[in-house]
Amino acid sequence: MKLLFLFFLFVSFAQAQPKTFSEAALNDVFLSENNKEISLSEIFQQYKGKTVFIDIWATWCKDCIEGMPKIEKLQKENPEIVFLFLSLDKELESWKHGIKKYNVTGENYFISSGWKGPFCSSIDLDWIPRYMIVNPKGEISLYKAIVTDDENLIKELN
């Protein structure tokens, strides 16, 4: 019985999701739409006290593009939430063109360090789109969703 309890305890901790971003992730530098460098920490500082919906996407990602109309609907239903779009495009030109082409309205940043950089590595990024939610306290309240109708995502938004 004791062994069974320890097993469940281990599994619970193994599946625990991080509530904060690592220091490396917070120090990772992104590019704004006007080509200014900014750390993730500085981005979050701008939205302190607000709920932040993070969408990690790219213009070459079919699932990301198919999800954009659903994101737009979430934006209309939740105007008080900050929508932060982080792009994994390979080129700045593609990213900027994609923002216009797919009407990506919100806060847009380019992940300069790419898929293997500090931010993506720290969140164990294995698929995009990847949706995350940071609550007004600055804690990660939703660590991973890959569809906009994920029940945990919807629950965090309500």
matplotlib code that plots the C-alpha trace (Angstrom):
import matplotlib.pyplot as plt

x = [0.0, 2.8, 4.5, 1.3, 1.0, 4.6, 3.9, 0.9, 2.8, 5.6, 3.2, 1.5, 4.7, 6.0, 2.9, 2.9, 3.1, 5.4, 3.7, 6.5, 8.8, 12.5, 15.0, 16.4, 12.9, 12.3, 15.6, 15.1, 15.0, 12.2, 11.6, 8.6, 6.9, 9.0, 12.2, 12.9, 14.5, 12.6, 12.9, 9.9, 10.2, 9.8, 6.8, 5.1, 5.9, 3.7, 0.7, 1.2, -2.1, -3.8, -4.6, -2.3, -3.3, -0.1, -0.3, 2.9, 2.5, 4.1, 2.8, 4.0, 1.9, -1.4, -2.9, -2.0, -3.6, -6.7, -7.0, -6.8, -10.6, -11.2, -8.6, -10.4, -13.7, -12.0, -10.7, -14.2, -15.6, -12.7, -11.8, -10.1, -7.5, -4.2, -3.5, 0.2, 1.3, 4.8, 6.0, 8.4, 8.7, 12.1, 12.2, 11.0, 9.4, 7.2, 6.1, 5.2, 3.4, 1.5, 0.3, -1.4, -2.5, -4.2, -5.3, -3.4, -4.5, -2.9, 0.6, 3.0, 6.6, 9.1, 11.0, 14.5, 16.2, 13.8, 12.5, 15.6, 16.1, 15.7, 12.0, 10.8, 13.2, 12.0, 8.4, 9.2, 7.7, 6.9, 4.0, 2.4, 0.1, 0.7, -1.6, -0.7, -2.4, -0.7, -3.0, -3.1, -0.7, 1.9, 1.6, 1.2, -2.4, -2.5, 0.7, -0.3, -3.2, -3.0, -6.6, -8.7, -11.6, -9.5, -11.7, -8.9, -8.3, -11.9, -12.1, -9.2, -10.7, -14.1]
y = [0.0, 2.4, 1.7, 2.4, 5.8, 6.7, 5.8, 8.1, 10.9, 10.5, 10.6, 13.7, 15.6, 14.4, 15.8, 19.1, 22.0, 25.0, 28.0, 30.4, 30.9, 30.1, 33.0, 32.0, 32.2, 35.6, 36.9, 35.6, 38.5, 38.9, 41.5, 43.8, 44.7, 47.9, 45.8, 46.7, 44.1, 43.3, 40.5, 38.4, 39.8, 43.4, 42.2, 40.8, 43.9, 45.9, 43.7, 43.3, 42.6, 41.4, 38.0, 37.2, 34.7, 33.5, 32.0, 30.6, 30.3, 30.6, 31.5, 28.1, 26.3, 25.1, 24.3, 27.8, 29.5, 27.4, 28.4, 32.1, 32.7, 30.9, 33.1, 36.1, 34.9, 34.4, 38.0, 39.4, 37.3, 38.4, 42.0, 42.5, 39.8, 40.6, 38.4, 37.9, 36.3, 34.9, 33.9, 31.1, 32.2, 31.7, 35.2, 38.6, 39.3, 36.2, 37.0, 40.7, 39.7, 37.0, 39.4, 41.4, 38.5, 36.6, 39.7, 38.9, 41.6, 41.8, 42.1, 40.6, 39.5, 37.4, 34.8, 35.6, 32.6, 30.2, 26.8, 25.7, 29.0, 29.6, 30.4, 27.5, 25.1, 26.1, 25.4, 22.0, 23.2, 20.2, 21.5, 24.7, 26.2, 26.3, 28.3, 29.3, 31.6, 33.8, 35.0, 38.5, 37.4, 36.6, 32.8, 30.3, 29.1, 27.1, 25.5, 23.8, 23.6, 23.0, 23.7, 26.7, 24.6, 22.8, 22.6, 23.8, 26.8, 27.7, 27.2, 29.6, 32.3, 32.2]
z = [0.0, 0.9, -2.4, -4.3, -2.4, -3.4, -7.0, -7.1, -5.4, -7.9, -10.9, -9.4, -9.1, -12.5, -14.2, -12.3, -14.7, -14.1, -12.6, -13.6, -16.5, -16.1, -15.8, -19.2, -20.7, -19.1, -20.4, -24.0, -26.4, -28.9, -31.7, -31.8, -35.0, -35.2, -34.9, -31.2, -29.0, -25.8, -23.3, -22.3, -18.8, -20.2, -22.3, -19.2, -17.2, -19.7, -18.8, -15.1, -13.4, -16.6, -18.0, -21.0, -23.6, -25.4, -28.9, -30.3, -34.0, -37.5, -40.9, -42.3, -39.7, -41.2, -37.8, -36.5, -39.5, -39.2, -35.5, -36.2, -36.7, -33.4, -31.7, -33.2, -31.7, -28.3, -28.5, -29.2, -26.2, -23.9, -24.7, -21.3, -22.0, -23.6, -26.7, -27.1, -30.4, -30.5, -33.9, -34.8, -38.4, -39.9, -41.5, -40.3, -43.7, -43.6, -40.1, -40.8, -44.0, -42.1, -39.4, -42.1, -44.2, -41.3, -39.5, -36.3, -34.0, -30.6, -29.3, -31.9, -31.3, -33.2, -31.3, -32.5, -30.8, -32.6, -31.6, -29.7, -27.9, -24.2, -24.2, -26.4, -24.7, -21.2, -22.0, -23.7, -27.0, -29.1, -31.3, -32.6, -32.2, -28.5, -26.2, -22.7, -20.2, -17.6, -14.9, -13.4, -10.6, -13.3, -12.9, -15.7, -15.1, -18.4, -19.5, -22.6, -25.1, -28.8, -29.8, -28.9, -27.7, -25.1, -22.0, -19.6, -21.9, -21.9, -18.1, -17.6, -19.8, -17.9]

ax = plt.figure().add_subplot(projection="3d")
ax.plot(x, y, z, "-o")
ax.set_aspect("equal")
plt.show()
